[in-house]
Amino acid sequence: MRCEGERLSRRTNWLLAANAVMLRLEQLSRALDRKYDPDQPRVPAGQPGGGQWTSGPGSSTVTDAPSGAENEVPADDLVGAILDVAQQLAAGRATLKECINLCYPILERYQPRRSDLNEFDFRKCLNACLGLR
Amino acid sequence: MNIDVARHVIRALFRSGRELEDLIPLLKENCETSEYEVYVKAIATALASIHLEIGNRITASHPALEQEIESTIKKYGRYL
């Protein structure tokens, strides 16, 4: 009886964690879809703020990032959120496949070429999810 | 394994991983979504093997390397 209760409790925790993962993955998917628009105008070279994103032709408003990004979770926060979920999954003894499914979006973040940061964060996520660190 | 050899191996792991990771945007641009999902997860699985089977074993033997890797990547963006 006690074993059954523990099993149900673990199952509930697992479902809660899985829901949290799905929510974060959806947010990530939306962020990736919206963040880069090759057609979004930029301030022409030679002008103040040249090359930066702007909200439209003739607009003086310079934005820090491509349109839509302002409402999204910043990349660092997203990694933090994924790591939080990874730690929750670790408590439920997640499998390697579950952890890979949780952590792989980290590898999709834009990084400068030759950067090791995504790989490092991915490794950190796996270790957290598997309860190894 | 002495710590210099350990550093050399860790660099090789990240270098191999970068080669695989660099494929991700290429695949995203050139594959159907369902096909891309299969490949990105396969790449993630390969990277997981690299770091769990080799990287973790090395950092377990040389715990000081863990902090060294983190601080170097945070400072320079890669493990030099």
Backbone of each chain as ProteinMPNN parsed JSONL, in Angstrom:
{"seq_chain_A": "MRCEGERLSRRTNWLLAANAVMLRLEQLSRALDRKYDPDQPRVPAGQPGGGQWTSGPGSSTVTDAPSGAENEVPADDLVGAILDVAQQLAAGRATLKECINLCYPILERYQPRRSDLNEFDFRKCLNACLGLR", "coords_chain_A": {"N_chain_A": [[0.837, -1.206, 0.0], [1.878, 1.236, 0.912], [3.994, 1.431, -0.864], [2.6, 1.707, -3.234], [1.418, 4.206, -2.845], [3.701, 5.81, -2.791], [4.565, 5.407, -5.352], [2.517, 6.59, -6.829], [2.777, 9.2, -5.959], [5.294, 9.831, -6.956], [4.737, 9.592, -9.624], [2.896, 11.675, -9.944], [4.524, 13.874, -9.373], [6.234, 13.613, -11.488], [4.494, 14.093, -13.656], [3.815, 16.762, -13.165], [6.301, 17.968, -13.45], [6.777, 17.31, -16.106], [4.784, 18.776, -17.371], [5.67, 21.34, -16.822], [8.013, 21.325, -18.283], [7.015, 21.077, -20.898], [5.668, 23.499, -21.118], [7.791, 25.327, -20.969], [9.204, 24.566, -23.23], [7.419, 25.212, -25.224], [7.424, 27.987, -24.913], [10.047, 28.475, -25.617], [10.042, 27.633, -28.265], [8.295, 29.512, -29.378], [9.795, 31.778, -28.909], [12.03, 31.298, -30.521], [10.852, 31.258, -33.019], [9.972, 33.864, -33.296], [12.111, 35.555, -32.82], [13.993, 36.166, -34.827], [13.761, 38.027, -37.648], [14.388, 38.271, -40.884], [13.605, 40.346, -42.459], [13.185, 42.521, -40.902], [13.64, 45.988, -40.455], [16.789, 47.818, -40.287], [18.799, 50.378, -38.768], [20.335, 52.517, -41.088], [23.782, 52.152, -42.163], [26.335, 54.399, -41.048], [24.703, 56.212, -39.847], [23.695, 57.406, -36.542], [23.598, 54.71, -34.315], [23.728, 52.891, -36.308], [23.054, 49.886, -38.085], [21.677, 48.715, -36.036], [18.638, 47.138, -34.832], [15.484, 48.425, -35.865], [12.204, 49.83, -35.333], [10.745, 50.319, -37.6], [10.547, 51.586, -41.061], [11.957, 54.777, -41.354], [11.541, 55.254, -38.747], [12.62, 56.457, -35.577], [13.106, 54.925, -33.51], [15.17, 52.791, -31.852], [15.718, 49.432, -31.296], [16.771, 46.93, -28.929], [16.852, 44.34, -29.76], [15.696, 41.902, -32.205], [12.269, 42.22, -33.455], [9.528, 41.343, -31.309], [11.049, 40.023, -29.506], [11.105, 41.366, -27.122], [9.045, 40.585, -25.485], [9.671, 38.105, -24.757], [11.203, 35.381, -22.917], [14.422, 36.079, -21.723], [17.446, 34.613, -23.094], [19.302, 33.655, -21.166], [17.679, 33.481, -18.9], [15.987, 31.536, -19.762], [17.635, 29.291, -19.937], [18.168, 29.07, -17.24], [15.603, 28.476, -16.34], [15.178, 26.02, -17.589], [17.162, 24.573, -16.322], [16.138, 24.591, -13.734], [13.887, 22.973, -14.055], [15.219, 20.689, -14.776], [16.428, 19.976, -12.377], [14.185, 19.354, -10.911], [13.298, 17.138, -12.33], [15.398, 15.438, -11.818], [14.934, 14.698, -9.218], [12.905, 12.911, -9.576], [14.17, 10.823, -10.717], [14.94, 10.892, -13.565], [15.104, 9.607, -16.933], [17.845, 9.128, -19.269], [16.999, 9.75, -21.845], [14.728, 11.361, -21.369], [15.986, 13.501, -20.179], [17.63, 14.413, -22.238], [15.667, 15.243, -24.027], [14.661, 17.362, -22.572], [16.877, 19.08, -22.375], [17.982, 19.596, -24.922], [17.045, 21.929, -26.354], [18.73, 23.957, -25.515], [20.962, 23.748, -27.073], [20.147, 24.905, -29.372], [20.197, 27.6, -29.125], [21.19, 30.806, -30.29], [24.593, 31.373, -30.795], [27.844, 32.923, -30.945], [29.977, 31.818, -33.582], [32.094, 29.035, -32.994], [31.785, 29.083, -30.28], [31.715, 27.654, -26.997], [29.707, 27.741, -25.203], [26.948, 26.908, -25.362], [27.24, 24.15, -25.446], [28.483, 23.7, -23.019], [26.473, 24.569, -21.225], [24.508, 22.75, -21.908], [25.658, 20.353, -21.07], [25.743, 20.911, -18.348], [23.022, 21.019, -17.804], [22.242, 18.363, -18.391], [23.684, 16.975, -16.418], [22.489, 18.049, -14.137], [19.855, 17.204, -14.483], [20.12, 14.44, -14.443], [20.949, 14.116, -11.938], [23.646, 14.12, -11.355], [25.427, 16.081, -10.616]], "CA_chain_A": [[0.0, 0.0, 0.0], [2.773, 2.382, 1.006], [4.726, 1.486, -2.136], [1.675, 2.218, -4.254], [1.314, 5.641, -2.588], [4.95, 6.457, -3.223], [4.622, 5.336, -6.815], [1.595, 7.608, -7.341], [3.355, 10.504, -5.677], [6.371, 10.054, -7.932], [4.088, 9.782, -10.936], [2.335, 13.03, -9.94], [5.653, 14.806, -9.509], [6.734, 13.494, -12.861], [3.567, 14.779, -14.565], [3.963, 18.206, -12.942], [7.566, 18.387, -14.073], [6.627, 17.197, -17.56], [3.999, 19.94, -17.817], [6.547, 22.519, -16.773], [8.932, 21.215, -19.419], [6.268, 21.376, -22.127], [5.411, 24.939, -21.13], [9.039, 26.012, -21.304], [9.566, 24.267, -24.618], [6.552, 26.037, -26.072], [7.942, 29.359, -24.857], [11.282, 28.5, -26.393], [9.673, 27.524, -29.673], [7.763, 30.82, -29.799], [10.91, 32.734, -28.923], [12.88, 31.042, -31.694], [10.101, 31.637, -34.217], [9.771, 35.311, -33.399], [13.264, 36.411, -32.545], [14.748, 36.637, -35.975], [13.012, 38.325, -38.862], [15.394, 38.835, -41.792], [13.078, 41.54, -43.133], [13.03, 43.653, -39.99], [14.602, 47.026, -40.861], [17.855, 48.254, -39.387], [19.261, 51.75, -38.996], [21.388, 52.457, -42.106], [25.164, 52.402, -41.757], [26.727, 55.807, -41.134], [23.857, 57.009, -38.951], [23.82, 56.953, -35.151], [22.9, 53.434, -34.093], [23.747, 52.143, -37.573], [23.104, 48.435, -37.999], [20.813, 48.165, -34.985], [17.253, 46.893, -35.208], [14.59, 49.55, -35.689], [10.833, 49.331, -35.366], [10.131, 50.475, -38.914], [11.212, 52.544, -41.917], [11.77, 56.168, -40.956], [11.365, 55.359, -37.302], [13.862, 56.775, -34.866], [13.195, 54.02, -32.373], [16.125, 51.692, -32.002], [15.45, 48.399, -30.31], [17.958, 46.138, -28.59], [16.788, 42.995, -30.32], [14.664, 41.776, -33.215], [10.917, 42.412, -32.954], [8.928, 40.198, -30.639], [11.927, 39.494, -28.463], [10.95, 42.059, -25.849], [8.071, 39.896, -24.646], [10.097, 36.722, -24.556], [12.134, 35.113, -21.827], [15.804, 36.174, -22.197], [18.072, 33.297, -23.258], [19.895, 33.207, -19.909], [16.584, 33.077, -18.015], [15.454, 30.281, -20.283], [18.542, 28.228, -19.485], [17.92, 28.941, -15.807], [14.321, 27.783, -16.169], [15.38, 24.608, -17.98], [17.95, 23.942, -15.247], [15.22, 24.366, -12.606], [13.083, 21.782, -14.368], [16.15, 19.55, -14.748], [16.609, 19.558, -10.981], [12.946, 18.679, -10.499], [13.29, 15.814, -12.954], [16.404, 14.61, -11.143], [14.303, 14.144, -8.021], [12.073, 11.774, -9.996], [15.049, 9.875, -11.418], [14.645, 10.953, -14.997], [15.964, 8.789, -17.799], [18.715, 9.928, -20.137], [16.208, 10.256, -22.972], [13.917, 12.477, -20.868], [16.885, 14.632, -19.938], [18.037, 14.944, -23.54], [14.508, 15.978, -24.552], [14.562, 18.628, -21.836], [18.055, 19.95, -22.484], [18.503, 19.884, -26.256], [16.814, 23.299, -26.878], [19.879, 24.819, -25.19], [21.898, 23.692, -28.211], [19.587, 25.678, -30.494], [20.384, 29.043, -28.897], [22.21, 31.433, -31.141], [25.867, 31.719, -30.156], [28.879, 33.181, -31.942], [30.635, 30.614, -34.087], [33.196, 28.496, -32.207], [31.544, 29.218, -28.845], [31.452, 26.404, -26.272], [28.759, 28.014, -24.129], [25.766, 26.038, -25.445], [27.64, 22.785, -25.105], [28.739, 23.703, -21.581], [25.182, 24.626, -20.531], [23.823, 21.483, -22.182], [26.276, 19.384, -20.159], [25.295, 21.251, -16.998], [21.619, 20.624, -17.74], [22.18, 16.894, -18.302], [24.16, 16.556, -15.098], [21.464, 18.416, -13.146], [18.678, 16.368, -14.709], [20.425, 13.059, -14.058], [21.37, 14.116, -10.535], [25.069, 13.764, -11.293], [26.226, 17.163, -10.024]], "C_chain_A": [[0.87, 1.255, 0.0], [3.543, 2.576, -0.31], [3.865, 2.092, -3.226], [1.54, 3.741, -4.104], [2.555, 6.379, -3.063], [5.048, 6.498, -4.748], [3.73, 6.424, -7.426], [2.162, 9.005, -7.136], [4.471, 10.831, -6.676], [5.803, 10.336, -9.311], [3.517, 11.204, -11.038], [3.442, 14.058, -10.122], [6.187, 14.803, -10.927], [5.823, 14.252, -13.831], [3.675, 16.296, -14.413], [5.228, 18.722, -13.63], [7.448, 18.349, -15.595], [5.828, 18.37, -18.116], [4.858, 21.191, -17.847], [7.509, 22.516, -17.949], [8.219, 21.61, -20.703], [6.018, 22.878, -22.252], [6.66, 25.699, -21.554], [9.439, 25.764, -22.756], [8.699, 25.065, -25.585], [7.038, 27.474, -26.094], [9.204, 29.489, -25.696], [10.971, 28.489, -27.885], [9.154, 28.862, -30.192], [8.884, 31.846, -29.892], [11.763, 32.552, -30.169], [12.175, 31.469, -32.973], [10.059, 33.145, -34.406], [11.052, 36.118, -33.402], [13.94, 36.952, -33.787], [13.86, 36.822, -37.189], [13.996, 38.982, -39.815], [14.933, 40.107, -42.468], [12.941, 42.728, -42.194], [14.08, 44.705, -40.309], [15.647, 47.327, -39.798], [18.193, 49.7, -39.716], [20.407, 51.676, -40.0], [22.762, 52.758, -41.532], [25.481, 53.878, -41.918], [25.872, 56.704, -40.264], [24.059, 56.537, -37.507], [22.999, 55.683, -34.941], [22.87, 52.575, -35.341], [23.879, 50.649, -37.366], [22.184, 47.851, -36.944], [19.388, 47.994, -35.5], [16.435, 48.162, -34.984], [13.166, 49.051, -35.872], [10.157, 49.528, -36.723], [10.846, 51.512, -39.741], [10.919, 53.962, -41.436], [11.609, 56.338, -39.466], [12.699, 55.692, -36.649], [14.058, 55.824, -33.693], [14.145, 52.883, -32.673], [15.833, 50.683, -30.914], [16.708, 47.584, -30.078], [17.991, 44.803, -29.308], [15.703, 42.954, -31.384], [13.261, 41.838, -32.609], [10.363, 41.148, -32.33], [9.76, 39.702, -29.475], [11.652, 40.13, -27.11], [9.963, 41.367, -24.915], [8.508, 38.476, -24.301], [11.058, 36.604, -23.385], [13.552, 35.261, -22.373], [16.471, 34.799, -22.176], [18.649, 32.781, -21.942], [18.829, 32.74, -18.923], [16.029, 31.736, -18.442], [16.325, 29.11, -19.847], [18.327, 27.981, -17.998], [16.638, 28.16, -15.541], [14.458, 26.304, -16.513], [16.174, 23.886, -16.888], [17.076, 23.669, -14.017], [14.404, 23.098, -12.828], [13.968, 20.533, -14.306], [16.33, 19.039, -13.324], [15.357, 18.858, -10.453], [12.897, 17.259, -11.065], [14.272, 14.876, -12.251], [15.808, 13.95, -9.905], [13.443, 12.933, -8.361], [12.854, 10.733, -10.766], [14.711, 9.807, -12.905], [15.586, 10.059, -15.785], [16.821, 9.711, -18.66], [17.913, 10.539, -21.291], [15.339, 11.451, -22.55], [14.79, 13.717, -20.683], [17.361, 15.248, -21.257], [16.891, 15.766, -24.142], [14.324, 17.325, -23.852], [15.67, 19.599, -22.25], [18.416, 20.353, -23.917], [18.182, 21.294, -26.793], [17.958, 24.266, -26.545], [20.847, 24.866, -26.367], [21.418, 24.532, -29.387], [19.737, 27.184, -30.292], [21.419, 29.588, -29.866], [23.444, 31.74, -30.295], [26.851, 32.073, -31.254], [29.553, 31.873, -32.35], [31.856, 30.286, -33.206], [33.003, 28.671, -30.695], [31.25, 27.839, -28.223], [30.314, 26.562, -25.265], [27.53, 27.105, -24.17], [26.092, 24.623, -24.985], [27.866, 22.669, -23.588], [27.416, 23.699, -20.8], [24.384, 23.338, -20.73], [24.35, 20.396, -21.227], [25.807, 19.618, -18.722], [23.847, 20.796, -16.792], [21.489, 19.113, -17.587], [22.593, 16.42, -16.915], [23.126, 16.866, -14.018], [20.274, 17.472, -13.253], [18.907, 14.932, -14.231], [20.886, 12.956, -12.605], [22.83, 13.78, -10.359], [25.926, 14.853, -10.666], [25.389, 17.928, -9.013]], "O_chain_A": [[0.657, 2.191, -0.771], [3.722, 3.692, -0.796], [4.336, 2.887, -4.039], [1.545, 4.474, -5.093], [2.46, 7.447, -3.666], [5.531, 7.461, -5.344], [4.107, 7.089, -8.391], [2.053, 9.875, -8.0], [4.574, 11.953, -7.171], [6.298, 11.181, -10.058], [3.635, 11.856, -12.076], [3.32, 14.989, -10.917], [6.542, 15.841, -11.486], [6.302, 14.963, -14.715], [3.634, 17.029, -15.401], [5.223, 19.758, -14.294], [7.948, 19.234, -16.289], [6.139, 18.898, -19.183], [4.782, 21.995, -18.776], [7.79, 23.558, -18.541], [8.748, 22.382, -21.503], [6.137, 23.456, -23.333], [6.598, 26.602, -22.389], [9.955, 26.66, -23.425], [9.169, 25.532, -26.622], [7.068, 28.112, -27.146], [9.404, 30.483, -26.395], [11.562, 29.238, -28.664], [9.511, 29.299, -31.287], [8.93, 32.665, -30.81], [12.172, 33.528, -30.799], [12.807, 31.978, -33.899], [10.105, 33.643, -35.53], [11.089, 37.234, -33.922], [14.412, 38.089, -33.79], [13.276, 35.862, -37.691], [14.404, 40.122, -39.593], [15.746, 40.869, -42.993], [12.615, 43.83, -42.637], [15.265, 44.389, -40.425], [15.436, 47.129, -38.602], [17.907, 50.182, -40.812], [21.34, 50.893, -39.824], [22.903, 53.504, -40.563], [24.959, 54.536, -42.819], [26.261, 57.834, -39.967], [24.529, 55.425, -37.268], [21.84, 55.607, -35.349], [22.08, 51.636, -35.432], [24.705, 50.19, -36.576], [21.928, 46.647, -36.936], [18.987, 48.625, -36.478], [16.669, 48.891, -34.02], [12.932, 48.004, -36.474], [9.095, 48.955, -36.966], [11.671, 52.257, -39.211], [9.772, 54.303, -41.146], [11.547, 57.465, -38.974], [13.76, 55.265, -37.106], [15.052, 55.909, -32.972], [13.952, 52.116, -33.616], [15.713, 51.039, -29.742], [17.603, 47.549, -30.923], [19.055, 44.2, -29.449], [14.878, 43.864, -31.464], [13.069, 41.556, -31.426], [10.675, 40.035, -32.753], [9.251, 39.043, -28.569], [11.924, 39.529, -26.07], [10.03, 41.538, -23.698], [7.784, 37.741, -23.629], [11.643, 37.587, -22.929], [13.877, 34.641, -23.385], [16.127, 33.937, -21.368], [18.506, 31.599, -21.628], [19.016, 31.758, -18.205], [15.65, 30.907, -17.614], [15.817, 28.066, -19.438], [18.304, 26.836, -17.545], [16.58, 27.309, -14.654], [13.922, 25.442, -15.816], [15.893, 22.731, -16.568], [17.244, 22.654, -13.341], [14.247, 22.268, -11.932], [13.541, 19.472, -13.853], [16.378, 17.832, -13.087], [15.436, 17.914, -9.668], [12.509, 16.312, -10.38], [14.015, 13.681, -12.108], [16.124, 12.805, -9.58], [13.27, 12.035, -7.536], [12.269, 9.855, -11.399], [14.254, 8.783, -13.412], [16.711, 9.788, -15.366], [16.56, 10.909, -18.767], [18.122, 11.693, -21.663], [15.23, 12.432, -23.285], [14.379, 14.834, -20.994], [17.477, 16.468, -21.369], [17.112, 16.843, -24.696], [13.886, 18.3, -24.462], [15.425, 20.788, -22.449], [19.096, 21.361, -24.109], [18.948, 21.821, -27.6], [18.129, 25.28, -27.222], [21.475, 25.893, -26.626], [22.192, 24.835, -30.294], [19.435, 27.961, -31.198], [22.392, 28.916, -30.21], [23.334, 32.303, -29.206], [26.723, 31.587, -32.378], [29.675, 30.945, -31.55], [32.553, 31.188, -32.741], [33.93, 28.442, -29.917], [30.622, 26.982, -28.845], [29.991, 25.615, -24.548], [27.111, 26.586, -23.135], [25.336, 23.993, -24.247], [27.49, 21.677, -22.965], [27.249, 22.938, -19.847], [23.673, 22.893, -19.828], [23.577, 19.626, -20.657], [25.516, 18.679, -17.982], [23.497, 20.258, -15.742], [20.719, 18.634, -16.754], [21.934, 15.572, -16.314], [22.905, 16.069, -13.106], [19.749, 17.0, -12.245], [18.005, 14.294, -13.686], [21.174, 11.869, -12.104], [23.224, 13.219, -9.337], [27.042, 14.577, -10.226], [25.876, 18.879, -8.401]]}, "seq_chain_B": "MNIDVARHVIRALFRSGRELEDLIPLLKENCETSEYEVYVKAIATALASIHLEIGNRITASHPALEQEIESTIKKYGRYL", "coords_chain_B": {"N_chain_B": [[45.843, 9.44, -15.519], [47.405, 12.494, -16.172], [46.899, 16.012, -15.266], [47.342, 17.726, -17.416], [47.05, 16.158, -19.681], [44.397, 15.542, -19.269], [43.213, 18.083, -19.623], [43.771, 18.422, -22.34], [42.211, 16.391, -23.437], [39.64, 17.246, -22.694], [39.472, 19.628, -24.147], [39.441, 18.536, -26.71], [37.0, 17.225, -26.593], [35.146, 19.356, -26.447], [35.76, 20.545, -28.865], [35.029, 18.57, -30.724], [32.34, 18.48, -30.108], [31.546, 21.053, -30.892], [31.746, 20.867, -33.658], [29.634, 19.15, -34.211], [27.526, 20.633, -33.122], [27.526, 22.858, -34.738], [26.215, 21.927, -36.923], [23.541, 22.138, -36.407], [22.057, 24.669, -36.973], [22.314, 24.538, -39.749], [20.973, 22.184, -40.429], [18.459, 22.875, -39.526], [17.747, 24.779, -41.327], [17.66, 23.385, -43.687], [16.137, 21.07, -43.527], [13.002, 19.281, -43.289], [10.638, 19.98, -40.672], [10.011, 17.716, -39.029], [12.005, 15.934, -39.701], [14.238, 17.417, -38.991], [13.876, 17.516, -36.19], [14.422, 14.878, -35.483], [17.145, 14.695, -36.149], [18.336, 16.736, -34.585], [17.913, 15.827, -32.028], [19.349, 13.49, -32.163], [21.925, 14.476, -32.453], [22.12, 15.768, -29.994], [22.056, 13.539, -28.362], [24.451, 12.292, -29.049], [26.249, 14.254, -28.167], [25.643, 14.158, -25.48], [26.615, 11.625, -24.822], [29.349, 12.025, -25.286], [30.008, 13.932, -23.302], [29.026, 12.847, -20.912], [30.103, 10.274, -20.748], [32.838, 10.599, -21.195], [33.736, 13.269, -20.51], [32.649, 13.732, -17.883], [33.873, 11.662, -16.515], [36.516, 12.431, -16.565], [36.473, 14.919, -15.23], [35.687, 14.027, -12.793], [37.959, 12.76, -11.933], [39.681, 14.877, -11.86], [38.718, 17.239, -10.156], [39.198, 20.0, -9.965], [39.252, 20.892, -12.516], [36.646, 21.34, -13.306], [35.768, 23.863, -12.36], [37.646, 25.379, -13.687], [37.0, 24.959, -16.378], [34.439, 26.119, -16.486], [34.955, 28.83, -15.754], [36.726, 29.609, -17.767], [35.202, 29.318, -20.106], [33.157, 31.129, -19.573], [34.612, 33.457, -19.591], [36.015, 33.584, -22.064], [34.346, 32.439, -23.905], [34.908, 30.005, -24.906], [36.618, 26.833, -24.313], [39.875, 27.113, -23.834]], "CA_chain_B": [[45.951, 10.547, -16.49], [47.744, 13.737, -15.477], [45.923, 17.073, -15.535], [47.571, 18.304, -18.741], [46.388, 15.257, -20.638], [42.963, 15.731, -19.031], [42.83, 19.339, -20.312], [43.831, 18.161, -23.776], [41.031, 15.58, -23.799], [38.442, 18.095, -22.561], [39.458, 20.518, -25.334], [39.021, 17.719, -27.861], [35.56, 16.963, -26.455], [34.404, 20.559, -26.85], [35.988, 20.758, -30.305], [34.16, 17.615, -31.427], [30.965, 18.923, -29.885], [31.284, 22.243, -31.731], [31.528, 20.409, -35.037], [28.264, 18.635, -34.279], [26.581, 21.709, -32.822], [27.464, 23.746, -35.91], [25.293, 21.353, -37.911], [22.14, 22.355, -36.029], [21.385, 25.67, -37.814], [22.302, 24.068, -41.141], [19.887, 21.206, -40.55], [17.186, 23.581, -39.335], [17.455, 25.526, -42.548], [17.564, 22.522, -44.868], [15.333, 19.854, -43.319], [11.623, 19.395, -42.818], [10.626, 20.071, -39.205], [10.046, 16.405, -38.37], [13.343, 15.38, -39.957], [15.15, 18.205, -38.154], [13.717, 17.086, -34.794], [15.132, 13.604, -35.313], [18.595, 14.907, -36.189], [18.831, 17.561, -33.47], [17.942, 14.968, -30.837], [20.466, 12.55, -32.344], [23.144, 15.235, -32.129], [22.119, 15.96, -28.541], [22.397, 12.239, -27.754], [25.897, 12.097, -29.243], [26.939, 15.171, -27.251], [25.446, 13.641, -24.119], [27.574, 10.524, -24.637], [30.696, 12.602, -25.194], [30.266, 14.621, -22.036], [28.755, 12.008, -19.74], [30.991, 9.099, -20.707], [34.265, 10.972, -21.163], [33.957, 14.513, -19.764], [32.383, 13.567, -16.445], [34.876, 10.755, -15.944], [37.755, 13.195, -16.383], [36.324, 15.929, -14.17], [35.625, 13.307, -11.504], [39.349, 12.5, -11.529], [40.343, 16.176, -11.642], [37.599, 18.149, -9.842], [39.563, 21.408, -10.18], [38.999, 21.229, -13.923], [35.248, 21.771, -13.471], [35.752, 25.322, -12.2], [38.494, 25.946, -14.748], [36.216, 24.936, -17.625], [33.36, 27.11, -16.387], [35.452, 30.214, -15.768], [37.328, 29.893, -19.083], [34.125, 29.486, -21.099], [32.464, 32.385, -19.28], [35.478, 34.587, -19.922], [36.431, 33.627, -23.471], [33.347, 31.826, -24.787], [35.307, 28.623, -25.25], [37.643, 26.271, -23.449], [41.123, 27.259, -24.598]], "C_chain_B": [[46.325, 11.833, -15.739], [46.861, 14.889, -15.976], [46.125, 17.725, -16.913], [46.93, 17.451, -19.832], [44.871, 15.418, -20.502], [42.458, 16.993, -19.739], [42.778, 19.124, -21.824], [42.592, 17.381, -24.236], [39.764, 16.435, -23.733], [38.339, 19.057, -23.75], [38.965, 19.761, -26.559], [37.52, 17.427, -27.798], [34.753, 18.168, -26.925], [34.568, 20.816, -28.346], [35.091, 19.822, -31.126], [32.704, 18.043, -31.308], [30.598, 20.119, -30.742], [30.987, 21.837, -33.158], [30.089, 19.911, -35.2], [27.248, 19.758, -34.087], [26.43, 22.66, -34.009], [26.512, 23.22, -36.984], [23.841, 21.765, -37.653], [21.467, 23.454, -36.868], [21.302, 25.254, -39.283], [21.139, 23.104, -41.369], [18.528, 21.888, -40.421], [16.763, 24.267, -40.625], [17.129, 24.595, -43.716], [16.72, 21.268, -44.7], [13.886, 20.218, -43.008], [11.654, 19.366, -41.29], [10.765, 18.703, -38.53], [11.424, 15.756, -38.532], [14.376, 16.086, -39.069], [15.099, 17.736, -36.704], [14.481, 15.79, -34.524], [16.637, 13.847, -35.226], [19.103, 15.718, -34.991], [18.882, 16.72, -32.191], [19.071, 13.934, -30.94], [21.799, 13.232, -32.026], [23.25, 15.429, -30.613], [22.515, 14.661, -27.829], [23.897, 11.962, -27.883], [26.684, 12.998, -28.289], [26.814, 14.691, -25.801], [26.441, 12.516, -23.853], [28.987, 11.055, -24.443], [30.954, 13.146, -23.787], [30.012, 13.746, -20.813], [29.778, 10.882, -19.623], [32.467, 9.482, -20.585], [34.491, 12.179, -20.241], [33.768, 14.336, -18.267], [33.417, 12.671, -15.773], [36.165, 11.529, -15.639], [37.614, 14.214, -15.252], [36.151, 15.27, -12.796], [37.037, 13.019, -10.995], [40.096, 13.793, -11.196], [39.275, 17.23, -11.358], [37.929, 19.618, -10.086], [39.277, 21.846, -11.614], [37.592, 21.771, -14.132], [35.158, 23.297, -13.42], [36.555, 26.001, -13.311], [37.727, 26.014, -16.07], [35.165, 26.043, -17.597], [33.897, 28.534, -16.499], [36.059, 30.555, -17.125], [36.241, 30.139, -20.134], [33.375, 30.792, -20.842], [33.313, 33.581, -19.721], [35.742, 34.704, -21.425], [35.42, 33.044, -24.452], [33.707, 30.434, -25.22], [36.416, 28.145, -24.319], [38.948, 26.228, -24.222], [42.186, 26.302, -24.095]], "O_chain_B": [[45.648, 12.217, -14.785], [46.164, 14.755, -16.981], [45.167, 18.222, -17.506], [46.343, 17.97, -20.782], [44.15, 15.428, -21.5], [41.405, 16.974, -20.376], [41.857, 19.587, -22.497], [42.008, 17.672, -25.279], [38.913, 16.353, -24.618], [37.254, 19.274, -24.29], [38.171, 20.278, -27.345], [36.849, 17.387, -28.829], [33.804, 18.031, -27.697], [33.63, 21.252, -29.015], [34.473, 20.243, -32.104], [31.938, 17.978, -32.269], [29.485, 20.204, -31.26], [30.091, 22.389, -33.797], [29.42, 20.209, -36.19], [26.242, 19.828, -34.792], [25.35, 23.197, -34.255], [26.061, 23.972, -37.848], [23.012, 21.745, -38.563], [20.4, 23.206, -37.43], [20.337, 25.579, -39.973], [20.419, 23.197, -42.363], [17.572, 21.533, -41.111], [15.581, 24.324, -40.963], [16.402, 24.98, -44.631], [16.599, 20.48, -45.637], [13.59, 21.313, -42.531], [12.57, 18.805, -40.688], [11.535, 18.545, -37.583], [11.934, 15.115, -37.614], [15.255, 15.455, -38.482], [16.135, 17.575, -36.06], [15.104, 15.628, -33.474], [17.321, 13.295, -34.364], [20.168, 15.427, -34.447], [19.785, 16.883, -31.371], [19.669, 13.553, -29.934], [22.683, 12.638, -31.409], [24.321, 15.274, -30.028], [23.221, 14.685, -26.82], [24.531, 11.465, -26.953], [27.662, 12.565, -27.68], [27.749, 14.804, -25.009], [27.043, 12.458, -22.781], [29.724, 10.607, -23.565], [31.979, 12.858, -23.17], [30.693, 13.88, -19.797], [30.257, 10.577, -18.531], [33.248, 8.774, -19.949], [35.311, 12.133, -19.324], [34.618, 14.739, -17.474], [33.789, 12.885, -14.619], [36.811, 11.318, -14.612], [38.51, 14.36, -14.421], [36.435, 15.882, -11.767], [37.288, 13.031, -9.79], [41.011, 13.808, -10.373], [38.958, 18.033, -12.235], [37.031, 20.406, -10.384], [39.084, 23.032, -11.884], [37.366, 22.574, -15.037], [34.568, 23.936, -14.292], [36.179, 27.064, -13.805], [37.8, 27.011, -16.788], [35.019, 26.804, -18.553], [33.359, 29.348, -17.249], [35.918, 31.687, -17.589], [36.35, 31.054, -20.949], [32.998, 31.486, -21.787], [32.78, 34.595, -20.171], [35.696, 35.8, -21.985], [35.596, 33.134, -25.667], [32.896, 29.746, -25.839], [37.061, 28.937, -23.632], [39.118, 25.426, -25.14], [43.299, 26.285, -24.62]]}, "name": "protein", "num_of_chains": 2, "seq": "MRCEGERLSRRTNWLLAANAVMLRLEQLSRALDRKYDPDQPRVPAGQPGGGQWTSGPGSSTVTDAPSGAENEVPADDLVGAILDVAQQLAAGRATLKECINLCYPILERYQPRRSDLNEFDFRKCLNACLGLRMNIDVARHVIRALFRSGRELEDLIPLLKENCETSEYEVYVKAIATALASIHLEIGNRITASHPALEQEIESTIKKYGRYL"}
